[in-house]
Amino acid sequence: MEHSKAFTIASWALRLIAAVILLQTLFFKFSGARESVYIFSTLGLEPWGRIGSGVVELIAAVLLIIPATAVYGAALSMGVISGAIVSHLTKLGISLPAVDDHGELFALAIVVFVCSASVLMLHRRELPLPIRFTRRSRS
């Protein structure tokens, strides 16, 4: 399907923003940085939750960057980042005082969620679902 230039630019921008944020956090997850260890220890998931979520985020970022799989990357990143958002809202708090982040990690999670949701909306016709969330024409 041929898309307009504005569609293509918006899609790439949203996908790259989400992918860069996901990839940026991998260093902290895989290196056992203080912030990541604190988060996953608080959740009772250290170290396997930290490493597992890092692997899923890596897969999501790669899928987001590849045009043919962008819709799958957006869905996967929304799923994994939803877990992060729920964890912040229920157990961690928006700001992590133990690591002095001032809510930065929560804000980045929201940005990834919004970008991924926007990519899903832009590429909704590429979803392999019987119902594609499009309006029916009234006859």
HELIX and SHEET records of a PDB file:
HELIX    1   1 LYS A    5  SER A   31  1                                  27    
HELIX    2   2 ARG A   34  THR A   42  1                                   9    
HELIX    3   3 TRP A   48  ILE A   65  1                                  18    
HELIX    4   4 PRO A   67  THR A   69  5                                   3    
HELIX    5   5 ALA A   70  SER A   87  1                                  18    
HELIX    6   6 HIS A   88  LEU A   92  3                                   5    
HELIX    7   7 GLU A  104  LEU A  122  1                                  19    
HELIX    8   8 ARG A  124  GLU A  126  5                                   3    
END                                                                             
